Amino acid sequence: MTITLITAGLAGLILIWLSLKVSLWRVKTKTLIGSGGSAELERAIRAQGNFVEYAPLMMILLGLLETGGALPLFVLILAATFLVGRLSHAHGIANFARENAFRAVGTVLTWLSVAVGSLAALLIGFNIL
């Protein structure tokens, strides 16, 4: 479970970073609830929220794959792909007001890691792998 443990630790730090960005924008805009009409705060909130939407499932998948017999290198690549995807997406959504390559690459890497992890979990779960 070392890969999952390290990935969860890194994910926790990413979440703190995203949360800090939201908090700093809240202080700057004097906004306690919602975005208060600030586009920058709205993007920071969505970057944080989007991370929270994907990270728990990926941590569960990684942990179950790691303990269920998946090759450690496969789990490591999956974890790295997920983290790079989430960082890229967070950067793209928080720092750009329009579509951009960071957000697109982050979305693709995130979806790819969740899809591949899910398929691997099914194959291992049904004793196909």
Phi and psi in degrees as GROMACS dihedral restraints (atoms count N, CA, C in turn):
[ dihedral_restraints ]
;  ai    aj    ak    al  type     phi  dphi    fc
    3     4     5     6     1   -64.8    20    10
    4     5     6     7     1   -41.2    20    10
    6     7     8     9     1   -63.5    20    10
    7     8     9    10     1   -45.3    20    10
    9    10    11    12     1   -63.4    20    10
   10    11    12    13     1   -41.7    20    10
   12    13    14    15     1   -61.2    20    10
   13    14    15    16     1   -46.9    20    10
   15    16    17    18     1   -66.4    20    10
   16    17    18    19     1   -42.2    20    10
   18    19    20    21     1   -61.9    20    10
   19    20    21    22     1   -43.3    20    10
   21    22    23    24     1   -63.1    20    10
   22    23    24    25     1   -39.2    20    10
   24    25    26    27     1   -62.5    20    10
   25    26    27    28     1   -43.9    20    10
   27    28    29    30     1   -66.5    20    10
   28    29    30    31     1   -40.6    20    10
   30    31    32    33     1   -61.4    20    10
   31    32    33    34     1   -39.2    20    10
   33    34    35    36     1   -62.0    20    10
   34    35    36    37     1   -41.0    20    10
   36    37    38    39     1   -67.4    20    10
   37    38    39    40     1   -38.3    20    10
   39    40    41    42     1   -62.7    20    10
   40    41    42    43     1   -42.7    20    10
   42    43    44    45     1   -63.0    20    10
   43    44    45    46     1   -40.7    20    10
   45    46    47    48     1   -62.2    20    10
   46    47    48    49     1   -42.6    20    10
   48    49    50    51     1   -60.9    20    10
   49    50    51    52     1   -47.0    20    10
   51    52    53    54     1   -64.9    20    10
   52    53    54    55     1   -39.2    20    10
   54    55    56    57     1   -65.8    20    10
   55    56    57    58     1   -39.0    20    10
   57    58    59    60     1   -63.3    20    10
   58    59    60    61     1   -40.6    20    10
   60    61    62    63     1   -60.2    20    10
   61    62    63    64     1   -42.1    20    10
   63    64    65    66     1   -62.8    20    10
   64    65    66    67     1   -47.2    20    10
   66    67    68    69     1   -61.0    20    10
   67    68    69    70     1   -43.0    20    10
   69    70    71    72     1   -63.9    20    10
   70    71    72    73     1   -40.2    20    10
   72    73    74    75     1   -66.8    20    10
   73    74    75    76     1   -35.6    20    10
   75    76    77    78     1   -62.8    20    10
   76    77    78    79     1   -43.2    20    10
   78    79    80    81     1   -63.9    20    10
   79    80    81    82     1   -46.4    20    10
   81    82    83    84     1   -61.6    20    10
   82    83    84    85     1   -39.3    20    10
   84    85    86    87     1   -95.7    20    10
   85    86    87    88     1    -1.3    20    10
   87    88    89    90     1    54.2    20    10
   88    89    90    91     1    47.2    20    10
   90    91    92    93     1  -116.3    20    10
   91    92    93    94     1   118.0    20    10
   93    94    95    96     1   -88.4    20    10
   94    95    96    97     1   -39.3    20    10
   96    97    98    99     1  -127.1    20    10
   97    98    99   100     1   140.6    20    10
   99   100   101   102     1    69.0    20    10
  100   101   102   103     1  -160.3    20    10
  102   103   104   105     1  -103.7    20    10
  103   104   105   106     1    -8.6    20    10
  105   106   107   108     1    58.4    20    10
  106   107   108   109     1    23.6    20    10
  108   109   110   111     1    83.3    20    10
  109   110   111   112     1     1.3    20    10
  111   112   113   114     1   -85.0    20    10
  112   113   114   115     1   119.4    20    10
  114   115   116   117     1   -65.1    20    10
  115   116   117   118     1   -37.5    20    10
  117   118   119   120     1   -65.3    20    10
  118   119   120   121     1   -43.8    20    10
  120   121   122   123     1   -65.4    20    10
  121   122   123   124     1   -40.6    20    10
  123   124   125   126     1   -59.5    20    10
  124   125   126   127     1   -42.4    20    10
  126   127   128   129     1   -66.7    20    10
  127   128   129   130     1   -39.5    20    10
  129   130   131   132     1   -64.3    20    10
  130   131   132   133     1   -41.6    20    10
  132   133   134   135     1   -62.3    20    10
  133   134   135   136     1   -43.8    20    10
  135   136   137   138     1   -68.5    20    10
  136   137   138   139     1   -36.7    20    10
  138   139   140   141     1   -61.9    20    10
  139   140   141   142     1   -44.4    20    10
  141   142   143   144     1   -66.1    20    10
  142   143   144   145     1   -48.3    20    10
  144   145   146   147     1   -62.9    20    10
  145   146   147   148     1   -40.5    20    10
  147   148   149   150     1   -65.3    20    10
  148   149   150   151     1   -37.6    20    10
  150   151   152   153     1   -61.4    20    10
  151   152   153   154     1   -46.0    20    10
  153   154   155   156     1   -64.5    20    10
  154   155   156   157     1   -28.7    20    10
  156   157   158   159     1   -70.2    20    10
  157   158   159   160     1   -31.5    20    10
  159   160   161   162     1  -101.8    20    10
  160   161   162   163     1   -33.3    20    10
  162   163   164   165     1   -60.4    20    10
  163   164   165   166     1   -44.2    20    10
  165   166   167   168     1   -60.5    20    10
  166   167   168   169     1   -45.7    20    10
  168   169   170   171     1   -62.2    20    10
  169   170   171   172     1   -41.6    20    10
  171   172   173   174     1   -66.0    20    10
  172   173   174   175     1   -37.6    20    10
  174   175   176   177     1   -63.9    20    10
  175   176   177   178     1   -40.3    20    10
  177   178   179   180     1   -64.4    20    10
  178   179   180   181     1   -47.5    20    10
  180   181   182   183     1   -58.7    20    10
  181   182   183   184     1   -47.5    20    10
  183   184   185   186     1   -60.4    20    10
  184   185   186   187     1   -45.6    20    10
  186   187   188   189     1   -62.6    20    10
  187   188   189   190     1   -43.3    20    10
  189   190   191   192     1   -70.2    20    10
  190   191   192   193     1   -38.5    20    10
  192   193   194   195     1   -64.3    20    10
  193   194   195   196     1   -43.5    20    10
  195   196   197   198     1   -63.9    20    10
  196   197   198   199     1   -42.7    20    10
  198   199   200   201     1   -83.3    20    10
  199   200   201   202     1   -16.9    20    10
  201   202   203   204     1   -89.4    20    10
  202   203   204   205     1     1.2    20    10
  204   205   206   207     1   106.8    20    10
  205   206   207   208     1     5.7    20    10
  207   208   209   210     1   -65.5    20    10
  208   209   210   211     1   150.1    20    10
  210   211   212   213     1   -61.1    20    10
  211   212   213   214     1   133.3    20    10
  213   214   215   216     1   -55.7    20    10
  214   215   216   217     1   -38.7    20    10
  216   217   218   219     1   -63.2    20    10
  217   218   219   220     1   -38.5    20    10
  219   220   221   222     1   -61.8    20    10
  220   221   222   223     1   -46.7    20    10
  222   223   224   225     1   -63.5    20    10
  223   224   225   226     1   -40.6    20    10
  225   226   227   228     1   -63.4    20    10
  226   227   228   229     1   -44.7    20    10
  228   229   230   231     1   -64.2    20    10
  229   230   231   232     1   -41.5    20    10
  231   232   233   234     1   -61.8    20    10
  232   233   234   235     1   -45.5    20    10
  234   235   236   237     1   -63.7    20    10
  235   236   237   238     1   -44.5    20    10
  237   238   239   240     1   -64.7    20    10
  238   239   240   241     1   -41.9    20    10
  240   241   242   243     1   -60.7    20    10
  241   242   243   244     1   -43.6    20    10
  243   244   245   246     1   -61.9    20    10
  244   245   246   247     1   -48.9    20    10
  246   247   248   249     1   -64.7    20    10
  247   248   249   250     1   -42.4    20    10
  249   250   251   252     1   -63.0    20    10
  250   251   252   253     1   -41.8    20    10
  252   253   254   255     1   -61.1    20    10
  253   254   255   256     1   -44.7    20    10
  255   256   257   258     1   -67.6    20    10
  256   257   258   259     1   -39.7    20    10
  258   259   260   261     1   -65.2    20    10
  259   260   261   262     1   -44.0    20    10
  261   262   263   264     1   -61.9    20    10
  262   263   264   265     1   -45.4    20    10
  264   265   266   267     1   -63.7    20    10
  265   266   267   268     1   -45.3    20    10
  267   268   269   270     1   -60.3    20    10
  268   269   270   271     1   -42.7    20    10
  270   271   272   273     1   -62.9    20    10
  271   272   273   274     1   -44.4    20    10
  273   274   275   276     1   -66.4    20    10
  274   275   276   277     1   -40.7    20    10
  276   277   278   279     1   -79.1    20    10
  277   278   279   280     1   -33.2    20    10
  279   280   281   282     1   -81.3    20    10
  280   281   282   283     1   -24.5    20    10
  282   283   284   285     1  -113.7    20    10
  283   284   285   286     1    -3.4    20    10
  285   286   287   288     1  -130.9    20    10
  286   287   288   289     1   136.7    20    10
  288   289   290   291     1   -82.1    20    10
  289   290   291   292     1    -9.8    20    10
  291   292   293   294     1  -132.5    20    10
  292   293   294   295     1   176.6    20    10
  294   295   296   297     1   -56.3    20    10
  295   296   297   298     1   145.5    20    10
  297   298   299   300     1  -155.7    20    10
  298   299   300   301     1   167.1    20    10
  300   301   302   303     1   -64.1    20    10
  301   302   303   304     1   -37.0    20    10
  303   304   305   306     1   -60.3    20    10
  304   305   306   307     1   -46.3    20    10
  306   307   308   309     1   -66.5    20    10
  307   308   309   310     1   -43.4    20    10
  309   310   311   312     1   -64.4    20    10
  310   311   312   313     1   -47.4    20    10
  312   313   314   315     1   -63.2    20    10
  313   314   315   316     1   -41.6    20    10
  315   316   317   318     1   -61.9    20    10
  316   317   318   319     1   -41.5    20    10
  318   319   320   321     1   -63.8    20    10
  319   320   321   322     1   -47.1    20    10
  321   322   323   324     1   -62.1    20    10
  322   323   324   325     1   -46.5    20    10
  324   325   326   327     1   -63.7    20    10
  325   326   327   328     1   -39.1    20    10
  327   328   329   330     1   -65.8    20    10
  328   329   330   331     1   -51.0    20    10
  330   331   332   333     1   -61.4    20    10
  331   332   333   334     1   -40.3    20    10
  333   334   335   336     1   -62.8    20    10
  334   335   336   337     1   -45.3    20    10
  336   337   338   339     1   -66.7    20    10
  337   338   339   340     1   -39.6    20    10
  339   340   341   342     1   -66.8    20    10
  340   341   342   343     1   -43.9    20    10
  342   343   344   345     1   -64.6    20    10
  343   344   345   346     1   -47.9    20    10
  345   346   347   348     1   -65.4    20    10
  346   347   348   349     1   -42.4    20    10
  348   349   350   351     1   -62.3    20    10
  349   350   351   352     1   -40.7    20    10
  351   352   353   354     1   -65.9    20    10
  352   353   354   355     1   -44.4    20    10
  354   355   356   357     1   -63.8    20    10
  355   356   357   358     1   -42.1    20    10
  357   358   359   360     1   -62.5    20    10
  358   359   360   361     1   -40.4    20    10
  360   361   362   363     1   -61.7    20    10
  361   362   363   364     1   -41.6    20    10
  363   364   365   366     1   -65.5    20    10
  364   365   366   367     1   -43.7    20    10
  366   367   368   369     1   -64.3    20    10
  367   368   369   370     1   -41.7    20    10
  369   370   371   372     1   -69.0    20    10
  370   371   372   373     1   -43.5    20    10
  372   373   374   375     1   -60.7    20    10
  373   374   375   376     1   -35.8    20    10
  375   376   377   378     1   -93.3    20    10
  376   377   378   379     1    13.2    20    10
  378   379   380   381     1    55.8    20    10
  379   380   381   382     1    35.2    20    10
  381   382   383   384     1   -87.0    20    10
  382   383   384   385     1   -31.4    20    10
